[in-house]
Amino acid sequence: MEIDHDFDIENFNASSRCMKCARQLFPDAKQQEIWATYAFKQWQDHGTPPEVSRNKRNPHWAKSLEIWEKRKKTKLRFY
């Protein structure tokens, strides 16, 4: 593991916000990482916050997240 000595708390907080929004949009970790990278670049280059990018991507993200969370909790039992 390599330690970054140029640690910047602002960039860390910005990337955390991007990952939070990515987790709300995608169940798959790989998709989350790709989208978070995209959102971070959009925020740095164009000033578009990740929440705005998330809402553009899926305006009904809260409902989708609720459905996904319910599916995750459901356990199927076969008799």
DRENTORKOL-3810 file (N, C-alpha, C; in nm, 4 decimals):
REM DRENTORKOL-3810
@n.u->0.0842; n.v->-0.1172; n.w->0.0000; ca.u->0.0000; ca.v->0.0000; ca.w->0.0000; c.u->0.0890; c.v->0.1239; c.w->0.0000
@n.u->0.0630; n.v->0.2112; n.w->-0.0923; ca.u->0.1432; ca.v->0.3321; ca.w->-0.1042; c.u->0.0735; c.v->0.4479; c.w->-0.0336
@n.u->0.1473; n.v->0.5259; n.w->0.0400; ca.u->0.0920; ca.v->0.6390; ca.w->0.1131; c.u->0.1124; c.v->0.7652; c.w->0.0304
@n.u->0.0050; n.v->0.8375; n.w->0.0124; ca.u->0.0118; ca.v->0.9633; ca.w->-0.0612; c.u->0.0435; c.v->1.0749; c.w->0.0379
@n.u->0.1595; n.v->1.1344; n.w->0.0233; ca.u->0.2018; ca.v->1.2394; ca.w->0.1163; c.u->0.1400; c.v->1.3744; c.w->0.0818
@n.u->0.0784; n.v->1.3849; n.w->-0.0351; ca.u->0.0116; ca.v->1.5090; ca.w->-0.0747; c.u->-0.1383; c.v->1.4971; c.w->-0.0492
@n.u->-0.1732; n.v->1.4433; n.w->0.0655; ca.u->-0.3126; ca.v->1.4218; ca.w->0.1010; c.u->-0.3846; c.v->1.5556; c.w->0.1129
@n.u->-0.4983; n.v->1.5647; n.w->0.0468; ca.u->-0.5775; ca.v->1.6869; ca.w->0.0470; c.u->-0.7175; c.v->1.6534; c.w->0.0975
@n.u->-0.7557; n.v->1.7071; n.w->0.2110; ca.u->-0.8849; ca.v->1.6744; ca.w->0.2711; c.u->-1.0007; c.v->1.7210; c.w->0.1835
@n.u->-0.9845; n.v->1.8283; n.w->0.1088; ca.u->-1.0911; ca.v->1.8758; ca.w->0.0202; c.u->-1.1195; c.v->1.7756; c.w->-0.0905
@n.u->-1.0134; n.v->1.7217; n.w->-0.1519; ca.u->-1.0331; ca.v->1.6197; ca.w->-0.2554; c.u->-1.0931; c.v->1.4928; c.w->-0.1973
@n.u->-1.0521; n.v->1.4572; n.w->-0.0764; ca.u->-1.1079; ca.v->1.3392; ca.w->-0.0111; c.u->-1.2577; c.v->1.3571; c.w->0.0129
@n.u->-1.2976; n.v->1.4723; n.w->0.0640; ca.u->-1.4389; ca.v->1.4990; ca.w->0.0882; c.u->-1.5184; c.v->1.5013; c.w->-0.0415
@n.u->-1.4607; n.v->1.5583; n.w->-0.1463; ca.u->-1.5280; ca.v->1.5618; ca.w->-0.2761; c.u->-1.5461; c.v->1.4206; c.w->-0.3317
@n.u->-1.4426; n.v->1.3382; n.w->-0.3223; ca.u->-1.4547; ca.v->1.2013; ca.w->-0.3734; c.u->-1.5523; c.v->1.1199; c.w->-0.2881
@n.u->-1.5609; n.v->1.1500; n.w->-0.1602; ca.u->-1.6579; ca.v->1.0816; ca.w->-0.0736; c.u->-1.8008; c.v->1.1150; c.w->-0.1139
@n.u->-1.8248; n.v->1.2405; n.w->-0.1468; ca.u->-1.9582; ca.v->1.2794; ca.w->-0.1937; c.u->-1.9926; c.v->1.2095; c.w->-0.3236
@n.u->-1.8946; n.v->1.1980; n.w->-0.4129; ca.u->-1.9177; ca.v->1.1287; ca.w->-0.5403; c.u->-1.9489; c.v->0.9816; c.w->-0.5183
@n.u->-1.8743; n.v->0.9176; n.w->-0.4280; ca.u->-1.8985; ca.v->0.7751; ca.w->-0.3995; c.u->-2.0338; c.v->0.7547; c.w->-0.3321
@n.u->-2.0755; n.v->0.8470; n.w->-0.2462; ca.u->-2.2060; ca.v->0.8364; ca.w->-0.1812; c.u->-2.3163; c.v->0.8371; c.w->-0.2868
@n.u->-2.3066; n.v->0.9283; n.w->-0.3819; ca.u->-2.4060; ca.v->0.9361; ca.w->-0.4887; c.u->-2.4002; c.v->0.8127; c.w->-0.5783
@n.u->-2.2805; n.v->0.7623; n.w->-0.6035; ca.u->-2.2654; ca.v->0.6423; ca.w->-0.6862; c.u->-2.3302; c.v->0.5213; c.w->-0.6186
@n.u->-2.3143; n.v->0.5098; n.w->-0.4856; ca.u->-2.3774; ca.v->0.3992; ca.w->-0.4124; c.u->-2.5290; c.v->0.4085; c.w->-0.4173
@n.u->-2.5802; n.v->0.5292; n.w->-0.4266; ca.u->-2.7249; ca.v->0.5472; ca.w->-0.4348; c.u->-2.7785; c.v->0.5107; c.w->-0.5723
@n.u->-2.6931; n.v->0.5136; n.w->-0.6735; ca.u->-2.7361; ca.v->0.4832; ca.w->-0.8096; c.u->-2.7146; c.v->0.3382; c.w->-0.8515
@n.u->-2.6030; n.v->0.2788; n.w->-0.8083; ca.u->-2.5636; ca.v->0.1481; ca.w->-0.8604; c.u->-2.5369; c.v->0.0478; c.w->-0.7489
@n.u->-2.5843; n.v->-0.0759; n.w->-0.7646; ca.u->-2.5544; ca.v->-0.1799; ca.w->-0.6660; c.u->-2.4158; c.v->-0.2421; c.w->-0.6855
@n.u->-2.3627; n.v->-0.2361; n.w->-0.8059; ca.u->-2.2353; ca.v->-0.2999; ca.w->-0.8385; c.u->-2.1177; c.v->-0.2072; c.w->-0.8082
@n.u->-2.0167; n.v->-0.2575; n.w->-0.7389; ca.u->-1.9018; ca.v->-0.1761; ca.w->-0.6978; c.u->-1.8242; c.v->-0.1203; c.w->-0.8173
@n.u->-1.8107; n.v->-0.1979; n.w->-0.9231; ca.u->-1.7364; ca.v->-0.1524; ca.w->-1.0409; c.u->-1.8084; c.v->-0.0349; c.w->-1.1066
@n.u->-1.9400; n.v->-0.0459; n.w->-1.1198; ca.u->-2.0184; ca.v->0.0638; ca.w->-1.1765; c.u->-2.0105; c.v->0.1876; c.w->-1.0876
@n.u->-2.0114; n.v->0.1655; n.w->-0.9574; ca.u->-1.9999; ca.v->0.2771; ca.w->-0.8640; c.u->-1.8697; c.v->0.3519; c.w->-0.8848
@n.u->-1.7618; n.v->0.2785; n.w->-0.8971; ca.u->-1.6307; ca.v->0.3410; ca.w->-0.9138; c.u->-1.6224; c.v->0.4192; c.w->-1.0449
@n.u->-1.6729; n.v->0.3612; n.w->-1.1521; ca.u->-1.6692; ca.v->0.4282; ca.w->-1.2829; c.u->-1.7511; c.v->0.5563; c.w->-1.2790
@n.u->-1.8722; n.v->0.5474; n.w->-1.2229; ca.u->-1.9582; ca.v->0.6653; ca.w->-1.2198; c.u->-1.9020; c.v->0.7724; c.w->-1.1258
@n.u->-1.8465; n.v->0.7325; n.w->-1.0131; ca.u->-1.7896; ca.v->0.8286; ca.w->-0.9184; c.u->-1.6727; c.v->0.9032; c.w->-0.9814
@n.u->-1.5916; n.v->0.8342; n.w->-1.0587; ca.u->-1.4805; ca.v->0.8989; ca.w->-1.1295; c.u->-1.5343; c.v->1.0004; c.w->-1.2297
@n.u->-1.6379; n.v->0.9598; n.w->-1.3024; ca.u->-1.7017; ca.v->1.0505; ca.w->-1.3988; c.u->-1.7575; c.v->1.1744; c.w->-1.3267
@n.u->-1.8300; n.v->1.1531; n.w->-1.2163; ca.u->-1.8913; ca.v->1.2642; ca.w->-1.1429; c.u->-1.7852; c.v->1.3573; c.w->-1.0856
@n.u->-1.6753; n.v->1.2999; n.w->-1.0368; ca.u->-1.5674; ca.v->1.3816; ca.w->-0.9819; c.u->-1.5067; c.v->1.4708; c.w->-1.0905
@n.u->-1.4844; n.v->1.4141; n.w->-1.2094; ca.u->-1.4284; ca.v->1.4923; ca.w->-1.3204; c.u->-1.5254; c.v->1.6023; c.w->-1.3637
@n.u->-1.6553; n.v->1.5695; n.w->-1.3682; ca.u->-1.7551; ca.v->1.6697; ca.w->-1.4043; c.u->-1.7560; c.v->1.7845; c.w->-1.3043
@n.u->-1.7406; n.v->1.7498; n.w->-1.1785; ca.u->-1.7411; ca.v->1.8506; ca.w->-1.0734; c.u->-1.6167; c.v->1.9395; c.w->-1.0843
@n.u->-1.5015; n.v->1.8776; n.w->-1.1093; ca.u->-1.3767; ca.v->1.9539; ca.w->-1.1197; c.u->-1.3715; c.v->2.0379; c.w->-1.2471
@n.u->-1.4187; n.v->1.9806; n.w->-1.3595; ca.u->-1.4068; ca.v->2.0492; ca.w->-1.4887; c.u->-1.5180; c.v->2.1508; c.w->-1.5144
@n.u->-1.6417; n.v->2.1151; n.w->-1.4758; ca.u->-1.7561; ca.v->2.1980; ca.w->-1.5115; c.u->-1.8293; c.v->2.2574; c.w->-1.3919
@n.u->-1.7903; n.v->2.2195; n.w->-1.2706; ca.u->-1.8547; ca.v->2.2733; ca.w->-1.1519; c.u->-1.9898; c.v->2.2110; c.w->-1.1197
@n.u->-2.0194; n.v->2.0952; n.w->-1.1803; ca.u->-2.1463; ca.v->2.0271; ca.w->-1.1565; c.u->-2.1320; c.v->1.9343; c.w->-1.0367
@n.u->-2.2003; n.v->1.9618; n.w->-0.9268; ca.u->-2.1894; ca.v->1.8757; ca.w->-0.8079; c.u->-2.2407; c.v->1.7346; c.w->-0.8366
@n.u->-2.1931; n.v->1.6358; n.w->-0.7624; ca.u->-2.2339; ca.v->1.4979; ca.w->-0.7889; c.u->-2.3835; c.v->1.4748; c.w->-0.7681
@n.u->-2.4455; n.v->1.5502; n.w->-0.6793; ca.u->-2.5896; ca.v->1.5333; ca.w->-0.6574; c.u->-2.6689; c.v->1.5733; c.w->-0.7814
@n.u->-2.6236; n.v->1.6775; n.w->-0.8506; ca.u->-2.6897; ca.v->1.7196; ca.w->-0.9742; c.u->-2.6689; c.v->1.6142; c.w->-1.0829
@n.u->-2.5472; n.v->1.5613; n.w->-1.0934; ca.u->-2.5190; ca.v->1.4547; ca.w->-1.1910; c.u->-2.6033; c.v->1.3312; c.w->-1.1613
@n.u->-2.6182; n.v->1.2977; n.w->-1.0323; ca.u->-2.7003; ca.v->1.1829; ca.w->-0.9925; c.u->-2.8449; c.v->1.2051; c.w->-1.0336
@n.u->-2.8967; n.v->1.3252; n.w->-1.0093; ca.u->-3.0358; ca.v->1.3537; ca.w->-1.0434; c.u->-3.0591; c.v->1.3555; c.w->-1.1939
@n.u->-2.9583; n.v->1.3958; n.w->-1.2708; ca.u->-2.9693; ca.v->1.3899; ca.w->-1.4170; c.u->-2.9707; c.v->1.2448; c.w->-1.4634
@n.u->-2.8871; n.v->1.1639; n.w->-1.4024; ca.u->-2.8755; ca.v->1.0227; ca.w->-1.4409; c.u->-3.0040; c.v->0.9468; c.w->-1.4111
@n.u->-3.0604; n.v->0.9698; n.w->-1.2926; ca.u->-3.1828; ca.v->0.9008; ca.w->-1.2531; c.u->-3.2629; c.v->0.9931; c.w->-1.1618
@n.u->-3.3627; n.v->1.0635; n.w->-1.2174; ca.u->-3.4411; ca.v->1.1560; ca.w->-1.1359; c.u->-3.5158; c.v->1.0876; c.w->-1.0208
@n.u->-3.5437; n.v->0.9595; n.w->-1.0342; ca.u->-3.6177; ca.v->0.8847; ca.w->-0.9314; c.u->-3.5244; c.v->0.7903; c.w->-0.8556
@n.u->-3.4034; n.v->0.8377; n.w->-0.8276; ca.u->-3.3019; ca.v->0.7537; ca.w->-0.7643; c.u->-3.3441; c.v->0.7073; c.w->-0.6258
@n.u->-3.4173; n.v->0.7881; n.w->-0.5522; ca.u->-3.4551; ca.v->0.7502; ca.w->-0.4153; c.u->-3.5488; c.v->0.6284; c.w->-0.4175
@n.u->-3.6422; n.v->0.6279; n.w->-0.5101; ca.u->-3.7351; ca.v->0.5148; ca.w->-0.5225; c.u->-3.6594; c.v->0.3894; c.w->-0.5662
@n.u->-3.5672; n.v->0.4056; n.w->-0.6604; ca.u->-3.4870; ca.v->0.2922; ca.w->-0.7067; c.u->-3.4021; c.v->0.2354; c.w->-0.5935
@n.u->-3.3442; n.v->0.3227; n.w->-0.5121; ca.u->-3.2630; ca.v->0.2788; ca.w->-0.3994; c.u->-3.3480; c.v->0.2045; c.w->-0.2964
@n.u->-3.4680; n.v->0.2547; n.w->-0.2717; ca.u->-3.5587; ca.v->0.1898; ca.w->-0.1767; c.u->-3.5948; c.v->0.0482; c.w->-0.2239
@n.u->-3.6240; n.v->0.0346; n.w->-0.3520; ca.u->-3.6572; ca.v->-0.0973; ca.w->-0.4088; c.u->-3.5366; c.v->-0.1902; c.w->-0.3970
@n.u->-3.4175; n.v->-0.1399; n.w->-0.4283; ca.u->-3.2976; ca.v->-0.2227; ca.w->-0.4203; c.u->-3.2711; c.v->-0.2681; c.w->-0.2772
@n.u->-3.2883; n.v->-0.1787; n.w->-0.1816; ca.u->-3.2653; ca.v->-0.2136; ca.w->-0.0410; c.u->-3.3640; c.v->-0.3216; c.w->0.0049
@n.u->-3.4884; n.v->-0.3114; n.w->-0.0391; ca.u->-3.5875; ca.v->-0.4139; ca.w->-0.0032; c.u->-3.5506; c.v->-0.5488; c.w->-0.0638
@n.u->-3.5060; n.v->-0.5487; n.w->-0.1885; ca.u->-3.4666; ca.v->-0.6740; ca.w->-0.2541; c.u->-3.3478; c.v->-0.7372; c.w->-0.1842
@n.u->-3.2558; n.v->-0.6532; n.w->-0.1390; ca.u->-3.1369; ca.v->-0.7035; ca.w->-0.0713; c.u->-3.1729; c.v->-0.7732; c.w->0.0595
@n.u->-3.2752; n.v->-0.7246; n.w->0.1273; ca.u->-3.3147; ca.v->-0.7809; ca.w->0.2541; c.u->-3.4013; c.v->-0.9061; c.w->0.2411
@n.u->-3.4633; n.v->-0.9242; n.w->0.1251; ca.u->-3.5531; ca.v->-1.0374; ca.w->0.1045; c.u->-3.4757; c.v->-1.1661; c.w->0.0945
@n.u->-3.5156; n.v->-1.2634; n.w->0.1718; ca.u->-3.4505; ca.v->-1.3953; ca.w->0.1703; c.u->-3.5520; c.v->-1.4966; c.w->0.1175
@n.u->-3.5108; n.v->-1.5676; n.w->0.0171; ca.u->-3.5967; ca.v->-1.6726; ca.w->-0.0392; c.u->-3.5698; c.v->-1.8035; c.w->0.0333
@n.u->-3.6770; n.v->-1.8700; n.w->0.0671; ca.u->-3.6648; ca.v->-2.0004; ca.w->0.1305; c.u->-3.7402; c.v->-2.1021; c.w->0.0487
@n.u->-3.6712; n.v->-2.2069; n.w->0.0139; ca.u->-3.7314; ca.v->-2.3146; ca.w->-0.0637; c.u->-3.7539; c.v->-2.4326; c.w->0.0287
@n.u->-3.8731; n.v->-2.4886; n.w->0.0210; ca.u->-3.9066; ca.v->-2.6038; ca.w->0.1052; c.u->-3.9190; c.v->-2.7269; c.w->0.0207
END
